[in-house]
């Protein structure tokens, strides 16, 4: 089961500015709703970046969905 498919549509995460999403908006549901571990979260984010689905801001505070991953939220 993917992270996105586990979240009902009305609870999906809206972007803040310029398509950016606060990393904690992803972290909390991943850890507490899906009962994942910190290392699993880190591996998931790393994998999404490697696949070209996410871009992480240099501060580590935000991520942005990239074009290939846009359909993940639809």
JOWOQUI-V109549 format. One record per backbone hydrogen bond with DSSP energy under -0.5 kcal/mol. CO is the residue of the C=O (numbers start at 0). NH is the residue of the N-H. Records with the same first field share a line. If there is no record, write none. Layout:
BEGIN
CO->NH, NH
END
This chain:
BEGIN
1->5
2->5
3->6
5->7
7->10
8->11
11->13
16->19
18->64
19->15
20->62
21->24, 25
22->25, 26
23->27
25->29
26->30
27->31, 32
28->32, 33
29->35
36->40
37->41
38->42
39->43
40->44
41->45
42->46
43->47
44->48
45->49
46->50
47->52, 53
48->51
52->65
54->63
56->59
60->22
61->56
62->20
63->54
65->68, 69
66->69
68->71
69->72
70->73
END
